[in-house]
Amino acid sequence: NAYPHLLHVGLKERFPYAVVNVVVTAIGGENSIQGAKRFDADVLPLKPDVVTIDYGLNDRGIPMEATKKAWTEMVRKCQHKGIKVLLLTPSPDQSAKIFDEHDPLSLQTAQIRQIANDTGVGLVDVYHRFQDLVRGGAELPAYMSQVNHPNRKGHEEITAMLLPWFLTPKPPK
């Protein structure tokens, strides 16, 4: 039910004869500093075409300068190897004040947006999408399996934002 699997399904539907692998190297609960330490050993040897980086939720409570350094380091390593990068802003946490720009999750989101802008990589602004859903009258718990993790419906929203980065228009019949 998580977006990496749903992304794989969506890509296979669009490209049924292609060999498509979506490999998750993340470790549950891991933050960007921990991920950056494993990056050379666990991500780069896979020779990916695209890397998504999504640590914002777990980076709360860590000094912003340290997380900025970790994210930027991972992006630069990918760019050096010609790997495309998509940065994801975090999915919401129901305990966060998602419309308060000073909330730790909002601060992480702003930093991720800035890193994407500064490094010229793609941005999948998940946080903004969930803000839009709530602004439109949606109840955040309808998209969450627990306080800080999306359910299938929430992951479908994230997948819907990711797929356009990979899909070209369908060829005419």
PyMOL CGO cylinders between C-alpha atoms (Angstrom):
from pymol import cmd
from pymol.cgo import CYLINDER

trace = [
    CYLINDER, 0.00, 0.00, 0.00, 3.00, 2.35, 0.23, 0.3, 1, 1, 1, 1, 1, 1,
    CYLINDER, 3.00, 2.35, 0.23, 3.89, 4.75, -2.56, 0.3, 1, 1, 1, 1, 1, 1,
    CYLINDER, 3.89, 4.75, -2.56, 7.04, 2.93, -3.75, 0.3, 1, 1, 1, 1, 1, 1,
    CYLINDER, 7.04, 2.93, -3.75, 4.95, -0.15, -4.54, 0.3, 1, 1, 1, 1, 1, 1,
    CYLINDER, 4.95, -0.15, -4.54, 2.14, 1.91, -6.05, 0.3, 1, 1, 1, 1, 1, 1,
    CYLINDER, 2.14, 1.91, -6.05, 4.70, 3.78, -8.17, 0.3, 1, 1, 1, 1, 1, 1,
    CYLINDER, 4.70, 3.78, -8.17, 6.06, 0.46, -9.43, 0.3, 1, 1, 1, 1, 1, 1,
    CYLINDER, 6.06, 0.46, -9.43, 2.55, -0.72, -10.32, 0.3, 1, 1, 1, 1, 1, 1,
    CYLINDER, 2.55, -0.72, -10.32, 1.84, 2.55, -12.15, 0.3, 1, 1, 1, 1, 1, 1,
    CYLINDER, 1.84, 2.55, -12.15, 5.08, 2.36, -14.12, 0.3, 1, 1, 1, 1, 1, 1,
    CYLINDER, 5.08, 2.36, -14.12, 4.46, -1.27, -15.10, 0.3, 1, 1, 1, 1, 1, 1,
    CYLINDER, 4.46, -1.27, -15.10, 0.96, -0.37, -16.29, 0.3, 1, 1, 1, 1, 1, 1,
    CYLINDER, 0.96, -0.37, -16.29, 2.36, 2.37, -18.52, 0.3, 1, 1, 1, 1, 1, 1,
    CYLINDER, 2.36, 2.37, -18.52, 5.42, 0.42, -19.67, 0.3, 1, 1, 1, 1, 1, 1,
    CYLINDER, 5.42, 0.42, -19.67, 4.29, -3.23, -19.63, 0.3, 1, 1, 1, 1, 1, 1,
    CYLINDER, 4.29, -3.23, -19.63, 7.29, -4.55, -21.58, 0.3, 1, 1, 1, 1, 1, 1,
    CYLINDER, 7.29, -4.55, -21.58, 9.98, -2.60, -19.76, 0.3, 1, 1, 1, 1, 1, 1,
    CYLINDER, 9.98, -2.60, -19.76, 12.10, -3.91, -16.94, 0.3, 1, 1, 1, 1, 1, 1,
    CYLINDER, 12.10, -3.91, -16.94, 11.24, -1.54, -14.11, 0.3, 1, 1, 1, 1, 1, 1,
    CYLINDER, 11.24, -1.54, -14.11, 12.58, -1.93, -10.60, 0.3, 1, 1, 1, 1, 1, 1,
    CYLINDER, 12.58, -1.93, -10.60, 11.67, 0.23, -7.64, 0.3, 1, 1, 1, 1, 1, 1,
    CYLINDER, 11.67, 0.23, -7.64, 14.12, -0.52, -4.86, 0.3, 1, 1, 1, 1, 1, 1,
    CYLINDER, 14.12, -0.52, -4.86, 13.55, 0.82, -1.36, 0.3, 1, 1, 1, 1, 1, 1,
    CYLINDER, 13.55, 0.82, -1.36, 16.80, 1.26, 0.54, 0.3, 1, 1, 1, 1, 1, 1,
    CYLINDER, 16.80, 1.26, 0.54, 15.28, 3.25, 3.39, 0.3, 1, 1, 1, 1, 1, 1,
    CYLINDER, 15.28, 3.25, 3.39, 15.22, 1.92, 6.93, 0.3, 1, 1, 1, 1, 1, 1,
    CYLINDER, 15.22, 1.92, 6.93, 12.12, 2.65, 9.00, 0.3, 1, 1, 1, 1, 1, 1,
    CYLINDER, 12.12, 2.65, 9.00, 12.63, 5.56, 11.37, 0.3, 1, 1, 1, 1, 1, 1,
    CYLINDER, 12.63, 5.56, 11.37, 15.89, 6.58, 9.70, 0.3, 1, 1, 1, 1, 1, 1,
    CYLINDER, 15.89, 6.58, 9.70, 16.74, 10.26, 9.27, 0.3, 1, 1, 1, 1, 1, 1,
    CYLINDER, 16.74, 10.26, 9.27, 18.72, 11.95, 6.52, 0.3, 1, 1, 1, 1, 1, 1,
    CYLINDER, 18.72, 11.95, 6.52, 21.97, 11.96, 8.46, 0.3, 1, 1, 1, 1, 1, 1,
    CYLINDER, 21.97, 11.96, 8.46, 21.80, 8.19, 8.89, 0.3, 1, 1, 1, 1, 1, 1,
    CYLINDER, 21.80, 8.19, 8.89, 20.73, 7.77, 5.26, 0.3, 1, 1, 1, 1, 1, 1,
    CYLINDER, 20.73, 7.77, 5.26, 23.61, 9.90, 4.00, 0.3, 1, 1, 1, 1, 1, 1,
    CYLINDER, 23.61, 9.90, 4.00, 26.06, 7.69, 5.89, 0.3, 1, 1, 1, 1, 1, 1,
    CYLINDER, 26.06, 7.69, 5.89, 24.75, 4.61, 4.04, 0.3, 1, 1, 1, 1, 1, 1,
    CYLINDER, 24.75, 4.61, 4.04, 24.32, 6.29, 0.67, 0.3, 1, 1, 1, 1, 1, 1,
    CYLINDER, 24.32, 6.29, 0.67, 27.63, 5.28, -0.92, 0.3, 1, 1, 1, 1, 1, 1,
    CYLINDER, 27.63, 5.28, -0.92, 27.27, 1.65, 0.17, 0.3, 1, 1, 1, 1, 1, 1,
    CYLINDER, 27.27, 1.65, 0.17, 23.53, 1.07, -0.18, 0.3, 1, 1, 1, 1, 1, 1,
    CYLINDER, 23.53, 1.07, -0.18, 22.22, 3.36, -2.92, 0.3, 1, 1, 1, 1, 1, 1,
    CYLINDER, 22.22, 3.36, -2.92, 24.91, 4.27, -5.43, 0.3, 1, 1, 1, 1, 1, 1,
    CYLINDER, 24.91, 4.27, -5.43, 26.03, 0.67, -6.14, 0.3, 1, 1, 1, 1, 1, 1,
    CYLINDER, 26.03, 0.67, -6.14, 22.52, -0.04, -7.46, 0.3, 1, 1, 1, 1, 1, 1,
    CYLINDER, 22.52, -0.04, -7.46, 23.24, 2.41, -10.31, 0.3, 1, 1, 1, 1, 1, 1,
    CYLINDER, 23.24, 2.41, -10.31, 19.75, 3.90, -10.23, 0.3, 1, 1, 1, 1, 1, 1,
    CYLINDER, 19.75, 3.90, -10.23, 18.36, 6.09, -12.97, 0.3, 1, 1, 1, 1, 1, 1,
    CYLINDER, 18.36, 6.09, -12.97, 16.33, 8.07, -10.42, 0.3, 1, 1, 1, 1, 1, 1,
    CYLINDER, 16.33, 8.07, -10.42, 16.62, 8.49, -6.66, 0.3, 1, 1, 1, 1, 1, 1,
    CYLINDER, 16.62, 8.49, -6.66, 13.84, 9.80, -4.46, 0.3, 1, 1, 1, 1, 1, 1,
    CYLINDER, 13.84, 9.80, -4.46, 14.78, 11.28, -1.10, 0.3, 1, 1, 1, 1, 1, 1,
    CYLINDER, 14.78, 11.28, -1.10, 12.08, 11.45, 1.56, 0.3, 1, 1, 1, 1, 1, 1,
    CYLINDER, 12.08, 11.45, 1.56, 13.40, 12.00, 5.09, 0.3, 1, 1, 1, 1, 1, 1,
    CYLINDER, 13.40, 12.00, 5.09, 11.53, 15.16, 6.10, 0.3, 1, 1, 1, 1, 1, 1,
    CYLINDER, 11.53, 15.16, 6.10, 9.22, 13.54, 8.63, 0.3, 1, 1, 1, 1, 1, 1,
    CYLINDER, 9.22, 13.54, 8.63, 12.08, 11.83, 10.46, 0.3, 1, 1, 1, 1, 1, 1,
    CYLINDER, 12.08, 11.83, 10.46, 14.34, 14.88, 10.34, 0.3, 1, 1, 1, 1, 1, 1,
    CYLINDER, 14.34, 14.88, 10.34, 12.26, 16.88, 12.80, 0.3, 1, 1, 1, 1, 1, 1,
    CYLINDER, 12.26, 16.88, 12.80, 14.18, 17.50, 15.99, 0.3, 1, 1, 1, 1, 1, 1,
    CYLINDER, 14.18, 17.50, 15.99, 17.56, 17.37, 14.25, 0.3, 1, 1, 1, 1, 1, 1,
    CYLINDER, 17.56, 17.37, 14.25, 19.41, 20.64, 13.68, 0.3, 1, 1, 1, 1, 1, 1,
    CYLINDER, 19.41, 20.64, 13.68, 18.37, 22.05, 10.32, 0.3, 1, 1, 1, 1, 1, 1,
    CYLINDER, 18.37, 22.05, 10.32, 21.93, 22.74, 9.19, 0.3, 1, 1, 1, 1, 1, 1,
    CYLINDER, 21.93, 22.74, 9.19, 22.81, 19.07, 9.69, 0.3, 1, 1, 1, 1, 1, 1,
    CYLINDER, 22.81, 19.07, 9.69, 19.83, 17.83, 7.70, 0.3, 1, 1, 1, 1, 1, 1,
    CYLINDER, 19.83, 17.83, 7.70, 20.48, 20.37, 4.96, 0.3, 1, 1, 1, 1, 1, 1,
    CYLINDER, 20.48, 20.37, 4.96, 24.05, 19.12, 4.68, 0.3, 1, 1, 1, 1, 1, 1,
    CYLINDER, 24.05, 19.12, 4.68, 22.91, 15.48, 4.52, 0.3, 1, 1, 1, 1, 1, 1,
    CYLINDER, 22.91, 15.48, 4.52, 20.24, 16.10, 1.85, 0.3, 1, 1, 1, 1, 1, 1,
    CYLINDER, 20.24, 16.10, 1.85, 22.57, 18.26, -0.23, 0.3, 1, 1, 1, 1, 1, 1,
    CYLINDER, 22.57, 18.26, -0.23, 25.36, 15.69, 0.00, 0.3, 1, 1, 1, 1, 1, 1,
    CYLINDER, 25.36, 15.69, 0.00, 23.07, 12.91, -1.28, 0.3, 1, 1, 1, 1, 1, 1,
    CYLINDER, 23.07, 12.91, -1.28, 21.82, 15.13, -4.11, 0.3, 1, 1, 1, 1, 1, 1,
    CYLINDER, 21.82, 15.13, -4.11, 25.34, 16.14, -5.16, 0.3, 1, 1, 1, 1, 1, 1,
    CYLINDER, 25.34, 16.14, -5.16, 26.52, 12.52, -5.18, 0.3, 1, 1, 1, 1, 1, 1,
    CYLINDER, 26.52, 12.52, -5.18, 23.65, 11.61, -7.48, 0.3, 1, 1, 1, 1, 1, 1,
    CYLINDER, 23.65, 11.61, -7.48, 24.29, 14.57, -9.76, 0.3, 1, 1, 1, 1, 1, 1,
    CYLINDER, 24.29, 14.57, -9.76, 27.98, 13.67, -9.96, 0.3, 1, 1, 1, 1, 1, 1,
    CYLINDER, 27.98, 13.67, -9.96, 26.96, 10.22, -11.27, 0.3, 1, 1, 1, 1, 1, 1,
    CYLINDER, 26.96, 10.22, -11.27, 24.27, 11.55, -13.63, 0.3, 1, 1, 1, 1, 1, 1,
    CYLINDER, 24.27, 11.55, -13.63, 21.40, 10.20, -11.53, 0.3, 1, 1, 1, 1, 1, 1,
    CYLINDER, 21.40, 10.20, -11.53, 18.15, 12.17, -11.58, 0.3, 1, 1, 1, 1, 1, 1,
    CYLINDER, 18.15, 12.17, -11.58, 16.82, 13.19, -8.16, 0.3, 1, 1, 1, 1, 1, 1,
    CYLINDER, 16.82, 13.19, -8.16, 13.36, 13.87, -6.81, 0.3, 1, 1, 1, 1, 1, 1,
    CYLINDER, 13.36, 13.87, -6.81, 13.05, 15.36, -3.34, 0.3, 1, 1, 1, 1, 1, 1,
    CYLINDER, 13.05, 15.36, -3.34, 9.80, 14.73, -1.50, 0.3, 1, 1, 1, 1, 1, 1,
    CYLINDER, 9.80, 14.73, -1.50, 8.48, 17.08, 1.13, 0.3, 1, 1, 1, 1, 1, 1,
    CYLINDER, 8.48, 17.08, 1.13, 7.01, 15.14, 4.05, 0.3, 1, 1, 1, 1, 1, 1,
    CYLINDER, 7.01, 15.14, 4.05, 3.57, 13.70, 4.32, 0.3, 1, 1, 1, 1, 1, 1,
    CYLINDER, 3.57, 13.70, 4.32, 1.80, 15.28, 7.28, 0.3, 1, 1, 1, 1, 1, 1,
    CYLINDER, 1.80, 15.28, 7.28, 1.81, 14.32, 10.91, 0.3, 1, 1, 1, 1, 1, 1,
    CYLINDER, 1.81, 14.32, 10.91, -1.57, 14.78, 12.55, 0.3, 1, 1, 1, 1, 1, 1,
    CYLINDER, -1.57, 14.78, 12.55, 0.11, 16.33, 15.59, 0.3, 1, 1, 1, 1, 1, 1,
    CYLINDER, 0.11, 16.33, 15.59, 1.76, 19.00, 13.41, 0.3, 1, 1, 1, 1, 1, 1,
    CYLINDER, 1.76, 19.00, 13.41, 0.21, 22.38, 12.72, 0.3, 1, 1, 1, 1, 1, 1,
    CYLINDER, 0.21, 22.38, 12.72, 0.44, 22.08, 8.96, 0.3, 1, 1, 1, 1, 1, 1,
    CYLINDER, 0.44, 22.08, 8.96, -0.57, 25.69, 8.32, 0.3, 1, 1, 1, 1, 1, 1,
    CYLINDER, -0.57, 25.69, 8.32, 1.91, 27.15, 10.84, 0.3, 1, 1, 1, 1, 1, 1,
    CYLINDER, 1.91, 27.15, 10.84, 5.09, 28.09, 8.99, 0.3, 1, 1, 1, 1, 1, 1,
    CYLINDER, 5.09, 28.09, 8.99, 7.03, 27.80, 12.27, 0.3, 1, 1, 1, 1, 1, 1,
    CYLINDER, 7.03, 27.80, 12.27, 5.97, 24.21, 12.96, 0.3, 1, 1, 1, 1, 1, 1,
    CYLINDER, 5.97, 24.21, 12.96, 9.03, 21.91, 12.75, 0.3, 1, 1, 1, 1, 1, 1,
    CYLINDER, 9.03, 21.91, 12.75, 7.49, 19.95, 9.87, 0.3, 1, 1, 1, 1, 1, 1,
    CYLINDER, 7.49, 19.95, 9.87, 6.77, 23.17, 7.97, 0.3, 1, 1, 1, 1, 1, 1,
    CYLINDER, 6.77, 23.17, 7.97, 10.35, 24.30, 8.56, 0.3, 1, 1, 1, 1, 1, 1,
    CYLINDER, 10.35, 24.30, 8.56, 11.69, 20.99, 7.20, 0.3, 1, 1, 1, 1, 1, 1,
    CYLINDER, 11.69, 20.99, 7.20, 9.38, 21.37, 4.21, 0.3, 1, 1, 1, 1, 1, 1,
    CYLINDER, 9.38, 21.37, 4.21, 10.67, 24.87, 3.48, 0.3, 1, 1, 1, 1, 1, 1,
    CYLINDER, 10.67, 24.87, 3.48, 14.25, 23.63, 3.68, 0.3, 1, 1, 1, 1, 1, 1,
    CYLINDER, 14.25, 23.63, 3.68, 13.57, 20.74, 1.27, 0.3, 1, 1, 1, 1, 1, 1,
    CYLINDER, 13.57, 20.74, 1.27, 11.99, 23.15, -1.20, 0.3, 1, 1, 1, 1, 1, 1,
    CYLINDER, 11.99, 23.15, -1.20, 15.05, 25.37, -0.93, 0.3, 1, 1, 1, 1, 1, 1,
    CYLINDER, 15.05, 25.37, -0.93, 17.45, 22.45, -1.47, 0.3, 1, 1, 1, 1, 1, 1,
    CYLINDER, 17.45, 22.45, -1.47, 15.53, 21.42, -4.60, 0.3, 1, 1, 1, 1, 1, 1,
    CYLINDER, 15.53, 21.42, -4.60, 15.67, 25.00, -5.86, 0.3, 1, 1, 1, 1, 1, 1,
    CYLINDER, 15.67, 25.00, -5.86, 19.37, 25.44, -5.04, 0.3, 1, 1, 1, 1, 1, 1,
    CYLINDER, 19.37, 25.44, -5.04, 20.44, 22.14, -6.62, 0.3, 1, 1, 1, 1, 1, 1,
    CYLINDER, 20.44, 22.14, -6.62, 18.07, 22.17, -9.59, 0.3, 1, 1, 1, 1, 1, 1,
    CYLINDER, 18.07, 22.17, -9.59, 16.46, 18.81, -8.85, 0.3, 1, 1, 1, 1, 1, 1,
    CYLINDER, 16.46, 18.81, -8.85, 12.82, 17.83, -8.97, 0.3, 1, 1, 1, 1, 1, 1,
    CYLINDER, 12.82, 17.83, -8.97, 10.46, 18.55, -6.10, 0.3, 1, 1, 1, 1, 1, 1,
    CYLINDER, 10.46, 18.55, -6.10, 7.40, 16.50, -5.22, 0.3, 1, 1, 1, 1, 1, 1,
    CYLINDER, 7.40, 16.50, -5.22, 5.63, 18.78, -2.76, 0.3, 1, 1, 1, 1, 1, 1,
    CYLINDER, 5.63, 18.78, -2.76, 3.62, 16.23, -0.80, 0.3, 1, 1, 1, 1, 1, 1,
    CYLINDER, 3.62, 16.23, -0.80, 3.17, 18.57, 2.17, 0.3, 1, 1, 1, 1, 1, 1,
    CYLINDER, 3.17, 18.57, 2.17, 1.53, 21.19, -0.04, 0.3, 1, 1, 1, 1, 1, 1,
    CYLINDER, 1.53, 21.19, -0.04, -0.77, 18.57, -1.56, 0.3, 1, 1, 1, 1, 1, 1,
    CYLINDER, -0.77, 18.57, -1.56, -2.05, 17.54, 1.87, 0.3, 1, 1, 1, 1, 1, 1,
    CYLINDER, -2.05, 17.54, 1.87, -2.47, 21.19, 2.84, 0.3, 1, 1, 1, 1, 1, 1,
    CYLINDER, -2.47, 21.19, 2.84, -4.58, 21.64, -0.31, 0.3, 1, 1, 1, 1, 1, 1,
    CYLINDER, -4.58, 21.64, -0.31, -6.68, 18.60, 0.58, 0.3, 1, 1, 1, 1, 1, 1,
    CYLINDER, -6.68, 18.60, 0.58, -7.40, 20.03, 4.04, 0.3, 1, 1, 1, 1, 1, 1,
    CYLINDER, -7.40, 20.03, 4.04, -8.10, 23.50, 2.61, 0.3, 1, 1, 1, 1, 1, 1,
    CYLINDER, -8.10, 23.50, 2.61, -10.59, 21.83, 0.30, 0.3, 1, 1, 1, 1, 1, 1,
    CYLINDER, -10.59, 21.83, 0.30, -12.47, 20.33, 3.23, 0.3, 1, 1, 1, 1, 1, 1,
    CYLINDER, -12.47, 20.33, 3.23, -10.85, 16.91, 3.48, 0.3, 1, 1, 1, 1, 1, 1,
    CYLINDER, -10.85, 16.91, 3.48, -10.27, 15.44, 6.91, 0.3, 1, 1, 1, 1, 1, 1,
    CYLINDER, -10.27, 15.44, 6.91, -6.58, 14.57, 7.34, 0.3, 1, 1, 1, 1, 1, 1,
    CYLINDER, -6.58, 14.57, 7.34, -7.31, 11.34, 9.30, 0.3, 1, 1, 1, 1, 1, 1,
    CYLINDER, -7.31, 11.34, 9.30, -9.04, 9.96, 6.18, 0.3, 1, 1, 1, 1, 1, 1,
    CYLINDER, -9.04, 9.96, 6.18, -5.57, 9.82, 4.58, 0.3, 1, 1, 1, 1, 1, 1,
    CYLINDER, -5.57, 9.82, 4.58, -3.66, 8.49, 7.58, 0.3, 1, 1, 1, 1, 1, 1,
    CYLINDER, -3.66, 8.49, 7.58, -3.15, 4.98, 8.96, 0.3, 1, 1, 1, 1, 1, 1,
    CYLINDER, -3.15, 4.98, 8.96, -1.73, 6.41, 12.17, 0.3, 1, 1, 1, 1, 1, 1,
    CYLINDER, -1.73, 6.41, 12.17, -0.65, 9.78, 13.51, 0.3, 1, 1, 1, 1, 1, 1,
    CYLINDER, -0.65, 9.78, 13.51, 2.37, 10.15, 11.23, 0.3, 1, 1, 1, 1, 1, 1,
    CYLINDER, 2.37, 10.15, 11.23, 1.93, 7.67, 8.36, 0.3, 1, 1, 1, 1, 1, 1,
    CYLINDER, 1.93, 7.67, 8.36, -0.42, 7.76, 5.39, 0.3, 1, 1, 1, 1, 1, 1,
    CYLINDER, -0.42, 7.76, 5.39, -2.86, 4.97, 4.65, 0.3, 1, 1, 1, 1, 1, 1,
    CYLINDER, -2.86, 4.97, 4.65, -3.47, 3.58, 1.15, 0.3, 1, 1, 1, 1, 1, 1,
    CYLINDER, -3.47, 3.58, 1.15, -5.50, 6.67, 0.18, 0.3, 1, 1, 1, 1, 1, 1,
    CYLINDER, -5.50, 6.67, 0.18, -2.67, 8.95, 1.36, 0.3, 1, 1, 1, 1, 1, 1,
    CYLINDER, -2.67, 8.95, 1.36, -0.08, 6.91, -0.51, 0.3, 1, 1, 1, 1, 1, 1,
    CYLINDER, -0.08, 6.91, -0.51, -2.24, 7.09, -3.63, 0.3, 1, 1, 1, 1, 1, 1,
    CYLINDER, -2.24, 7.09, -3.63, -2.06, 10.89, -3.39, 0.3, 1, 1, 1, 1, 1, 1,
    CYLINDER, -2.06, 10.89, -3.39, 1.74, 10.73, -3.19, 0.3, 1, 1, 1, 1, 1, 1,
    CYLINDER, 1.74, 10.73, -3.19, 1.91, 8.28, -6.09, 0.3, 1, 1, 1, 1, 1, 1,
    CYLINDER, 1.91, 8.28, -6.09, -0.30, 10.54, -8.19, 0.3, 1, 1, 1, 1, 1, 1,
    CYLINDER, -0.30, 10.54, -8.19, 2.29, 13.28, -7.68, 0.3, 1, 1, 1, 1, 1, 1,
    CYLINDER, 2.29, 13.28, -7.68, 5.25, 11.02, -8.50, 0.3, 1, 1, 1, 1, 1, 1,
    CYLINDER, 5.25, 11.02, -8.50, 3.98, 9.31, -11.65, 0.3, 1, 1, 1, 1, 1, 1,
    CYLINDER, 3.98, 9.31, -11.65, 3.98, 12.40, -13.90, 0.3, 1, 1, 1, 1, 1, 1,
    CYLINDER, 3.98, 12.40, -13.90, 7.74, 12.69, -13.37, 0.3, 1, 1, 1, 1, 1, 1,
    CYLINDER, 7.74, 12.69, -13.37, 8.15, 9.30, -15.06, 0.3, 1, 1, 1, 1, 1, 1,
    CYLINDER, 8.15, 9.30, -15.06, 5.35, 9.12, -17.58, 0.3, 1, 1, 1, 1, 1, 1,
    CYLINDER, 5.35, 9.12, -17.58, 5.36, 10.57, -21.03, 0.3, 1, 1, 1, 1, 1, 1,
    CYLINDER, 5.36, 10.57, -21.03, 2.07, 11.01, -22.81, 0.3, 1, 1, 1, 1, 1, 1,
    CYLINDER, 2.07, 11.01, -22.81, 0.67, 7.77, -24.16, 0.3, 1, 1, 1, 1, 1, 1,
    CYLINDER, 0.67, 7.77, -24.16, 1.39, 7.32, -27.84, 0.3, 1, 1, 1, 1, 1, 1,
    CYLINDER, 1.39, 7.32, -27.84, -1.59, 7.84, -30.13, 0.3, 1, 1, 1, 1, 1, 1,
    CYLINDER, -1.59, 7.84, -30.13, -3.49, 4.73, -31.24, 0.3, 1, 1, 1, 1, 1, 1,
]
cmd.load_cgo(trace, "trace")
